[in-house]
Amino acid sequence: MHAVEVNFDGLVGPTHNYAGLSYGNVASLSHASSHSNPKEAVLQGLEKMKAMHELGLEQGIFAPHARPDINVLKRLGFTGSDSQIIEKAFKADPILLRACYSASAMWTANAGTISPSVDTLDGKVHFTAANLNNKFHRSLEPVTTTALLKAMFNDERYFSHHIHLPDQGFFGDEGAANHNRLCDSHADAGLEIFVYGASSFNSALPKPVKFPARQSLEASQAIARLHQLKPENHLFIQQNPDVIDQGVFHNDVIAVANGNVLLCHEQAFLHQADTLKQIKQAYLGNKPLHIIEVPTNKVSITDAVGSYLFNSQLITLSDDSMMLVAPKECQRNQAVHDYIQEMILADNPVQQVRFFDLRQSMQNGGGPACLRLRVALNTDELAAVNPGVRFSEEKYNQLVSWANKHYRDSLSSDDFADPMLLTESYQALDELTNLLNLGSVYPFQQE
């Protein structure tokens, strides 16, 4: 049966801000306390969705989360009305309050891990929301993420949803940002590659020294079991701990795969030569596998992290060639730009590049690949997706009008004391759930 890969891009939330909450994410830390522009951010994301749709790709929409998370503040001892809770939290712990306002769910590459039906023993598409327990502000996400996924993929004949892994570090799970899939086509069985930063139980395996390893081997193994993956179609490989300590907090900052292409830095994986040999031997496809290793002498780790070259999207066009969808930072970095031009002229499927302005997301540490969750679906499964979250020209126009109506042009640290920001955000999301036909997925709607 024919199958396609749908990119479900995260809508940037109304409280998009730069709080510098993500230790190990160089961009996030370096822009801490800068003024953000939520309206510009959401419109930049919508422009990218529209461009992908116009290329003939299936495009989906992933709703933001309700912020601030008032229920968490209540659990932490703040009492009174919503306005009083915000006032008390702002006075007592403004950093905590900013974490509860975080719009980090926009990076849907961390929403969860998805395995297509062609890879699973029961023939269903499997979804497991990431627990994201390494960072407090992200650990608030999995329950709502699961609710959103169930509202988007709500036909039990085709879709199987799992509760997120236990909420502690032994099973730290950061979702699809540490998961790649290689295949001839999306209709064919693929090789699912789980990339982990360290093992929680095996102290013999190396670990980063400076920054945390957010994905554990044990979490990746649990996801593979939950998804009923066939033994022959998945691998567990370790990310290079040295590059984690240089700001490569997820695998998608140092490698990206699409179809029969793996684009990676030559320092991406531990024992890289052996790892790439293992991938080649395990690859299930009949097409030639293209592994494009980017040498350090052409693109340094610093340039890779600063430009987010590997956090670009690799997409397959109608003629089966591939395009690199890159942030404009790749265009501005001379070494990275030169390498991209060299790559698209070389003998491999990547023949085009297109640059996008995603500055609002980039300054918080997320590029094009962070903003999308890839879901491979056959014809029947695609037809079973909630039609409200499928992108169209009409939906684009509705969402642009919605964003212009509800989003602020600027947010500073002082704005989080304003209780109207909560009211505005919840009103925006209440309207959005109608636009996307999601039902009452947010706690404030259920209460």
Salt bridges, closest charged atoms under 4 A:
ASP9 OD2 - LYS48 NZ 2.72
GLU40 OE1 - ARG359 NH2 3.12
GLU54 OE2 - LYS50 NZ 2.64
GLU58 OE1 - ARG390 NH2 3.19
GLU87 OE2 - LYS91 NZ 3.35
ASP119 OD2 - ARG181 NE 2.71
ASP122 OD1 - HIS126 NE2 2.87
GLU141 OE1 - ARG138 NH2 3.03
ASP155 OD2 - ARG157 NH2 2.68
ASP167 OD1 - HIS164 NE2 3.16
GLU174 OE1 - HIS250 NE2 2.81
GLU192 OE1 - HIS179 NE2 2.80
GLU329 OE2 - ARG332 NH1 3.72
GLU342 OE2 - LYS298 NZ 2.59
ASP409 OD1 - LYS39 NZ 3.80
ASP418 OD2 - ARG408 NH2 2.91
GLU424 OE1 - ARG408 NE 2.85
GLU431 OE1 - LYS405 NZ 3.01
GLU431 OE1 - HIS406 NE2 2.92
